[in-house]
């Protein structure tokens, strides 16, 4: 089941932010994340804040219908406009995620985007993305999204092997994600991403290479590859605990990452974040870069997190509670925190070090700088950027990114 929300101070009923949150806002891009919390089935590895129809019925989610969800989310976009006051920034990125956003009618997604456009305006070169399951779209659906203003789409491929998809409880068939790339291109999408997962129990190196080859052959300009994390409370965690499927170890994960980087680089994909590769700068996911660079974004939807000017907050998780709050004219925020200067420094190191450009050495305290020098000696940081004042991970450093970051934030 979905993880628990953090503690925090109450969010005002009108969603108002401290005056300090908009200090210097003109120098920061603004994005919107729109969360759609519905899935046809729950994948065995997933602990995201998503709900199937059965789960909603069993929890009495009277106000949580997919049929009226777009209207509810539009209400939060309008609340965001009031909370941000006369902030003049047009929105630079919109990302619709889930869940499975494409379980909603294409017109609903377009209407949600339209609310952001009407309330805030979109930058002329705005990136507008939706996630999609391969078995929940067809050419007509994709054409409607493109006509409605979406210009980037991300398909959950995960693997090209049926036995791997089965372990993950994915419902699409091998080959369908690749076909979706062609359909999205035909609909006029400028940028297409395929999401892959490596380290699934029972997956071999050959399986992983086959998935990479299939993804590259489909013609996307962006590929994301994530190591499978087995979260407590998921069906997959229970299966592993019962001995039904084997646990993949860290060495196997490292081997698969090296294979991914080798194969993708040979096909013209450059890494720009530890788990993300693109064929050009234009192909990068600008919305995710907002997160990694600590910019501003409003997260609308159940359980969505937001950040504006050092203020971070999160919404109630259940779709019914979310809809009830907005129906009463209240913010759906469950809690918030105001980050200290030290909090923001640590987060910059944590996030920026994952990027190809790395982080400034000036962000490090003496203990962190000493750790960076050791990492340089150990071949985990690139010497040339280091000499120019930046900590940039080498390939070996990317394999050990979490450990490197822990040392550098001291």
C-alpha positions as CSV (number, residue, x, y, z in Angstrom):
1,X,0.0,0.0,0.0
2,X,1.1,3.6,-0.4
3,X,3.7,5.0,2.1
4,X,2.7,7.2,5.0
5,X,2.8,11.0,4.7
6,X,5.4,12.9,6.8
7,X,4.4,15.1,9.7
8,X,4.2,18.8,9.4
9,X,2.5,22.0,10.4
10,X,-1.1,22.6,9.3
11,X,-1.8,24.1,5.9
12,X,-4.2,27.1,6.0
13,X,-7.6,26.4,4.6
14,X,-7.0,28.9,1.8
15,X,-3.6,27.4,1.0
16,X,-1.9,30.7,1.6
17,X,1.9,30.7,1.6
18,X,4.3,32.7,3.8
19,X,5.2,36.0,2.1
20,X,8.8,34.8,1.9
21,X,7.9,31.9,-0.5
22,X,7.7,34.2,-3.5
23,X,10.8,36.2,-2.8
24,X,12.9,36.0,-5.9
25,X,10.3,33.9,-7.7
26,X,10.9,35.7,-11.0
27,X,14.3,34.0,-11.2
28,X,12.8,30.5,-10.7
29,X,10.8,28.5,-13.2
30,X,7.3,27.3,-12.2
31,X,5.9,23.9,-13.0
32,X,2.8,21.9,-12.3
33,X,2.5,18.2,-11.4
34,X,-1.1,16.8,-11.8
35,X,-1.6,13.5,-10.1
36,X,-4.1,11.0,-11.4
37,X,-4.5,8.3,-8.6
38,X,-6.2,5.6,-10.6
39,X,-5.0,2.2,-11.9
40,X,-6.8,-0.6,-13.5
41,X,-4.8,-3.1,-11.4
42,X,-2.1,-2.7,-8.8
43,X,1.3,-3.8,-10.0
44,X,3.1,-6.1,-7.4
45,X,6.1,-3.7,-6.9
46,X,4.1,-0.5,-6.6
47,X,3.7,1.6,-3.5
48,X,2.6,4.8,-5.2
49,X,-0.5,6.7,-4.0
50,X,-2.8,4.9,-6.5
51,X,-6.1,3.1,-6.2
52,X,-8.0,0.5,-8.2
53,X,-11.8,0.7,-8.5
54,X,-12.1,-2.2,-5.9
55,X,-9.9,-0.4,-3.4
56,X,-12.0,2.8,-3.7
57,X,-15.3,0.9,-3.3
58,X,-14.0,-0.9,-0.2
59,X,-12.9,2.3,1.4
60,X,-16.2,4.1,0.7
61,X,-14.8,6.6,-1.8
62,X,-18.1,8.2,-2.7
63,X,-16.5,11.4,-3.9
64,X,-13.6,9.6,-5.6
65,X,-15.1,8.8,-9.0
66,X,-12.9,8.9,-12.1
67,X,-15.8,10.4,-13.9
68,X,-15.6,13.7,-11.9
69,X,-11.9,13.7,-11.1
70,X,-10.9,16.3,-13.7
71,X,-13.4,18.8,-12.2
72,X,-12.0,18.2,-8.7
73,X,-8.4,18.7,-9.9
74,X,-9.4,21.9,-11.7
75,X,-10.7,23.2,-8.4
76,X,-7.2,22.8,-6.9
77,X,-5.6,24.6,-9.9
78,X,-7.9,27.5,-9.2
79,X,-7.0,27.4,-5.5
80,X,-3.3,27.5,-6.5
81,X,-4.0,30.7,-8.5
82,X,-5.4,32.4,-5.4
83,X,-2.7,31.1,-3.1
84,X,0.1,32.4,-5.4
85,X,-1.6,35.8,-5.7
86,X,-0.3,38.0,-8.4
87,X,2.7,35.8,-9.2
88,X,3.2,36.7,-12.9
89,X,5.2,33.6,-14.0
90,X,3.8,31.5,-16.8
91,X,4.1,27.8,-16.3
92,X,7.2,26.3,-17.8
93,X,6.4,22.6,-17.4
94,X,3.3,20.5,-16.8
95,X,3.6,16.8,-15.9
96,X,0.6,14.5,-15.6
97,X,1.5,11.4,-13.6
98,X,0.0,8.6,-11.6
99,X,-1.3,6.0,-11.4
100,X,-2.4,5.7,-14.9
101,X,-3.4,9.2,-16.2
102,X,-4.6,7.6,-19.5
103,X,-7.4,5.8,-17.7
104,X,-9.2,9.1,-17.8
105,X,-10.7,10.3,-21.1
106,X,-8.2,12.3,-23.2
107,X,-10.6,15.2,-23.0
108,X,-10.3,15.2,-19.2
109,X,-6.5,15.5,-19.4
110,X,-6.8,18.3,-21.9
111,X,-9.3,20.0,-19.6
112,X,-6.9,19.8,-16.6
113,X,-4.1,21.3,-18.8
114,X,-6.5,23.9,-19.9
115,X,-7.1,25.0,-16.3
116,X,-3.4,25.6,-15.8
117,X,-3.3,27.5,-19.1
118,X,-6.3,29.7,-18.2
119,X,-5.2,30.5,-14.6
120,X,-1.4,30.9,-15.1
121,X,-0.6,30.9,-18.8
122,X,2.0,28.6,-20.4
123,X,5.4,29.7,-21.5
124,X,5.8,29.7,-25.3
125,X,8.1,26.7,-25.1
126,X,6.3,24.9,-22.3
127,X,7.0,21.2,-21.9
128,X,3.7,19.3,-21.4
129,X,4.0,15.6,-20.5
130,X,1.7,12.8,-19.6
131,X,2.6,9.3,-18.4
132,X,0.7,6.5,-20.2
133,X,0.3,2.8,-20.0
134,X,0.8,1.1,-23.4
135,X,-2.5,-0.7,-23.2
136,X,-4.6,2.3,-22.3
137,X,-4.0,4.4,-25.4
138,X,-4.7,4.1,-29.2
139,X,-3.9,6.4,-32.1
140,X,-7.1,8.4,-31.7
141,X,-6.5,9.0,-28.0
142,X,-2.9,10.2,-28.7
143,X,-4.1,12.5,-31.5
144,X,-6.5,14.1,-29.1
145,X,-3.8,14.7,-26.5
146,X,-1.5,16.2,-29.0
147,X,-4.2,18.5,-30.4
148,X,-5.0,19.5,-26.8
149,X,-1.4,20.8,-26.1
150,X,0.6,17.8,-24.9
151,X,4.0,17.6,-26.6
152,X,5.8,14.9,-24.6
153,X,4.7,11.4,-23.5
154,X,6.2,8.8,-21.3
155,X,5.3,5.1,-21.7
156,X,5.8,2.5,-19.0
157,X,7.6,-0.3,-20.9
158,X,9.6,-1.9,-18.0
159,X,10.7,-4.9,-20.0
160,X,10.5,-6.6,-23.4
161,X,10.3,-10.1,-21.9
162,X,6.9,-11.6,-21.0
163,X,8.2,-13.5,-17.9
164,X,9.6,-10.3,-16.5
165,X,6.4,-8.4,-17.1
166,X,4.5,-11.2,-15.4
167,X,6.6,-10.9,-12.2
168,X,6.0,-7.1,-12.2
169,X,2.2,-7.7,-12.8
170,X,2.3,-5.5,-15.9
171,X,-0.7,-6.0,-18.1
172,X,0.7,-5.0,-21.5
173,X,2.2,-7.4,-24.0
174,X,5.8,-7.3,-25.3
175,X,6.0,-5.1,-28.4
176,X,3.1,-2.8,-27.4
177,X,5.2,0.0,-25.9
178,X,7.4,0.0,-29.1
179,X,4.2,0.3,-31.2
180,X,3.1,3.2,-29.0
181,X,6.2,5.2,-29.8
182,X,5.4,5.0,-33.5
183,X,1.7,6.0,-32.8
184,X,2.9,8.9,-30.7
185,X,5.3,10.1,-33.4
186,X,2.5,9.8,-36.0
187,X,0.2,11.9,-33.7
188,X,2.9,14.6,-33.7
189,X,4.6,14.2,-30.3
190,X,7.9,16.0,-30.3
191,X,9.4,13.9,-27.5
192,X,8.8,10.3,-26.4
193,X,10.2,8.5,-23.3
194,X,10.3,4.8,-22.5
195,X,10.6,3.8,-18.8
196,X,12.5,0.6,-18.1
197,X,13.1,-1.3,-14.9
198,X,16.1,-3.6,-14.3
199,X,16.8,-6.1,-11.5
200,X,13.4,-7.8,-11.6
201,X,13.6,-11.3,-10.0
202,X,14.3,-13.9,-12.7
203,X,15.6,-11.3,-15.2
204,X,18.9,-12.3,-16.9
205,X,21.5,-10.1,-18.5
206,X,20.2,-11.2,-21.9
207,X,16.7,-10.2,-20.9
208,X,17.9,-6.8,-20.0
209,X,19.9,-6.3,-23.2
210,X,16.8,-7.4,-25.2
211,X,14.7,-4.8,-23.4
212,X,17.3,-2.1,-24.1
213,X,17.6,-3.1,-27.8
214,X,13.8,-3.1,-28.2
215,X,13.5,0.3,-26.5
216,X,16.2,1.9,-28.7
217,X,14.8,0.3,-31.8
218,X,11.4,1.9,-31.2
219,X,12.9,5.4,-31.7
220,X,12.3,7.4,-28.5
221,X,14.6,10.3,-27.7
222,X,14.6,9.6,-24.0
223,X,15.0,6.5,-21.9
224,X,14.7,6.2,-18.1
225,X,16.1,3.1,-16.5
226,X,15.5,2.4,-12.8
227,X,16.6,-0.3,-10.5
228,X,13.7,-2.2,-9.0
229,X,13.3,-1.3,-5.4
230,X,11.3,-3.8,-3.4
231,X,9.1,-1.8,-1.0
232,X,7.8,-3.2,2.2
233,X,4.1,-3.9,2.1
234,X,3.9,-4.6,-1.6
235,X,2.8,-7.9,-3.1
236,X,6.3,-8.5,-4.6
237,X,7.9,-8.0,-1.1
238,X,5.6,-10.7,0.2
239,X,6.4,-13.1,-2.6
240,X,10.1,-12.7,-2.0
241,X,9.6,-13.2,1.7
242,X,7.8,-16.4,1.0
243,X,10.6,-17.6,-1.3
244,X,8.4,-17.6,-4.4
245,X,10.8,-15.4,-6.4
246,X,14.5,-14.6,-5.7
247,X,15.8,-11.3,-4.5
248,X,18.1,-9.5,-7.0
249,X,21.4,-8.4,-5.3
250,X,23.3,-5.1,-5.5
251,X,26.0,-6.6,-7.8
252,X,23.4,-7.6,-10.3
253,X,21.9,-4.2,-10.2
254,X,25.3,-2.7,-10.8
255,X,26.0,-5.0,-13.8
256,X,22.6,-4.1,-15.3
257,X,23.3,-0.3,-14.9
258,X,26.7,-0.7,-16.7
259,X,25.0,-2.6,-19.5
260,X,22.4,0.2,-19.8
261,X,25.0,2.9,-20.0
262,X,27.1,1.0,-22.5
263,X,24.2,0.1,-24.8
264,X,22.4,3.5,-24.6
265,X,25.7,5.5,-25.2
266,X,26.4,3.3,-28.2
267,X,23.0,4.3,-29.6
268,X,23.5,8.0,-29.1
269,X,21.9,8.5,-25.8
270,X,23.8,10.7,-23.2
271,X,23.2,10.4,-19.5
272,X,22.1,13.7,-17.9
273,X,20.8,12.3,-14.6
274,X,21.9,9.0,-13.0
275,X,18.8,7.2,-14.2
276,X,18.0,9.2,-17.4
277,X,19.4,9.3,-20.9
278,X,18.4,11.6,-23.9
279,X,19.6,11.9,-27.5
280,X,19.8,15.7,-27.2
281,X,19.4,18.6,-24.8
282,X,16.0,19.1,-26.1
283,X,15.0,15.6,-25.2
284,X,15.7,16.0,-21.5
285,X,12.7,16.0,-19.2
286,X,12.6,19.6,-18.1
287,X,10.0,18.9,-15.5
288,X,12.1,16.5,-13.6
289,X,15.0,19.0,-13.8
290,X,12.8,21.4,-11.9
291,X,12.8,18.9,-9.0
292,X,16.5,18.2,-9.2
293,X,17.4,21.9,-9.3
294,X,15.0,22.9,-6.5
295,X,12.8,25.1,-8.6
296,X,9.1,25.8,-7.8
297,X,6.2,23.4,-8.6
298,X,2.6,23.0,-7.5
299,X,1.5,19.4,-7.1
300,X,-2.2,19.0,-7.5
301,X,-4.0,15.8,-6.7
302,X,-4.3,13.3,-3.8
303,X,-0.9,12.8,-2.0
304,X,0.9,15.2,-4.4
305,X,3.8,17.2,-3.0
306,X,4.6,20.8,-3.8
307,X,7.5,23.2,-3.3
308,X,7.6,27.0,-3.7
309,X,10.4,29.2,-2.4
310,X,11.5,26.9,0.4
311,X,8.0,25.9,1.5
312,X,7.1,22.3,0.9
313,X,3.7,20.8,1.5
314,X,1.7,17.6,0.7
315,X,-1.9,16.8,0.1
316,X,-4.2,14.3,1.8
317,X,-3.7,10.9,0.2
318,X,-7.2,9.4,-0.3
319,X,-9.1,10.6,-3.4
320,X,-12.3,10.9,-1.3
321,X,-10.7,13.1,1.4
322,X,-9.1,15.2,-1.4
323,X,-12.4,15.7,-3.2
324,X,-14.2,16.5,0.1
325,X,-11.8,19.2,1.1
326,X,-12.1,21.0,-2.3
327,X,-15.9,20.6,-2.3
328,X,-15.9,22.5,1.0
329,X,-13.6,25.2,-0.4
330,X,-10.6,24.1,1.7
331,X,-7.1,23.3,0.7
332,X,-6.4,19.6,0.5
333,X,-3.0,20.1,2.1
334,X,-2.3,17.6,4.9
335,X,0.9,19.3,6.2
336,X,3.8,21.6,5.3
337,X,7.3,22.6,6.4
338,X,9.4,25.7,5.8
339,X,12.9,24.6,4.9
340,X,15.8,26.1,6.7
341,X,18.9,27.4,4.8
342,X,20.7,24.3,5.8
343,X,17.9,22.0,4.7
344,X,18.0,23.7,1.2
345,X,21.8,23.3,1.0
346,X,21.6,19.6,1.8
347,X,18.9,19.1,-0.7
348,X,20.9,20.9,-3.4
349,X,23.8,18.5,-2.8
350,X,21.5,15.5,-2.7
351,X,19.8,16.3,-6.0
352,X,22.3,18.2,-8.1
353,X,25.1,15.6,-7.6
354,X,22.9,13.2,-9.6
355,X,23.0,15.5,-12.6
356,X,25.7,15.4,-15.3
357,X,26.7,19.0,-14.4
358,X,27.1,18.0,-10.7
359,X,27.0,20.4,-7.8
360,X,29.3,23.3,-6.8
361,X,32.0,22.4,-4.3
362,X,31.2,25.7,-2.6
363,X,28.0,24.0,-1.3
364,X,30.0,21.6,0.8
365,X,31.0,22.1,4.4
366,X,34.6,21.2,5.4
367,X,33.8,17.6,6.2
368,X,31.9,17.2,2.9
369,X,34.8,18.8,1.0
370,X,37.2,16.4,2.6
371,X,34.9,13.5,1.6
372,X,34.8,14.9,-2.0
373,X,38.6,14.8,-2.1
374,X,38.6,11.2,-1.0
375,X,35.9,10.4,-3.6
376,X,38.1,12.0,-6.2
377,X,41.1,9.9,-5.2
378,X,38.9,6.8,-5.3
379,X,37.7,7.5,-8.9
380,X,34.2,8.4,-7.9
381,X,34.4,12.1,-9.0
382,X,35.6,13.4,-12.4
383,X,39.0,15.3,-12.0
384,X,38.4,18.0,-14.7
385,X,35.2,19.4,-13.3
386,X,36.6,19.1,-9.7
387,X,39.5,21.4,-10.7
388,X,36.9,23.9,-12.0
389,X,35.0,23.8,-8.7
390,X,32.3,21.2,-9.3
391,X,31.7,17.6,-8.0
392,X,30.6,15.4,-11.0
393,X,30.2,11.7,-10.7
394,X,32.2,9.3,-12.8
395,X,30.5,6.1,-14.1
396,X,31.8,4.3,-11.1
397,X,30.5,7.2,-9.0
398,X,27.1,6.8,-10.5
399,X,27.0,3.2,-9.3
400,X,27.7,4.4,-5.8
401,X,25.8,7.7,-6.0
402,X,23.8,7.3,-2.8
403,X,26.9,6.5,-0.7
404,X,28.8,9.4,-2.3
405,X,26.0,11.8,-1.5
406,X,25.8,10.7,2.1
407,X,29.4,11.5,2.6
408,X,29.3,14.9,0.8
409,X,26.4,16.3,2.8
410,X,28.2,16.0,6.1
